[in-house]
Amino acid sequence: MSSAVTLGVTGIVVSGIAGPAVSSWFNRRGDQQRFARDQLQRRRDDLRAIFDEGAALLGAGETNLRLAHEAASQGVGELVAVREWAGRVHLLGQRLLLRLSEDDPVVVAYEAVRGALIAVGETYGDDVRYQPAVASFENKRGDFLDKARTSLTRTDTT
C-alpha cells in the first residue's frame, strides 16, 4: 500500500469515526454539566421561594401574635385568621423538611422560631410574660432569615 492510500484511509477513519466520537463525547459532557447547573439553579429558586414565603409568614407574626394576645385578654376565643396563619407556619416547616435535612441550619432555625411561637401562645393574656416571649420570637425570626440568606449565597446548597 502506498503512503497516499494509508494517509487517505487514516483521514477517512479520523474524520468519519474518531472525530465524531470525540465531538459527541465533549457534547455529552457539556450537556451533563449544563443539566447539573440547571438543576442546582432550580433548587435554589425553589428554596428562595420557600424562604420568601417564610419571611412573609413570619413577618406577619407579630401582628397575628398581638391579635391573639388581645383576643385572649378580652376573653374572646381563638381568631380564625390567627389559626390559619399558624397552620401555614407549620406547613412551611414541612416544606422545608422536604428540601433540606433535619439538621440543616435553616431547618434548625425555623424550628426554633416555631418553638418561640408556641412559647408566645402560652403567654396569651399574660402581659408580663408576653413581651419577652415576643422579643424571643423576633430574635429567632431574625436568626432564621440570616440562615436562609446564607444558604442562598452558598455555592452548593446540598
Secondary structure, DSSP 4 states (H G I P E B T S, - for coil): --HHHHHHHHHHHIIIIIHHHHHHHHHHHHHHHHHHHHHHHHHHHHHHHHHHHHHHHHHTHHHHHHHHHHHHHTT----HHHHHHHHHHHHHHHHHHHHS-TTSHHHHHHHHHHHHHHHHHTTTT-HHHHHHHHHHHHHHHHHHHHHHHHHHHSS---
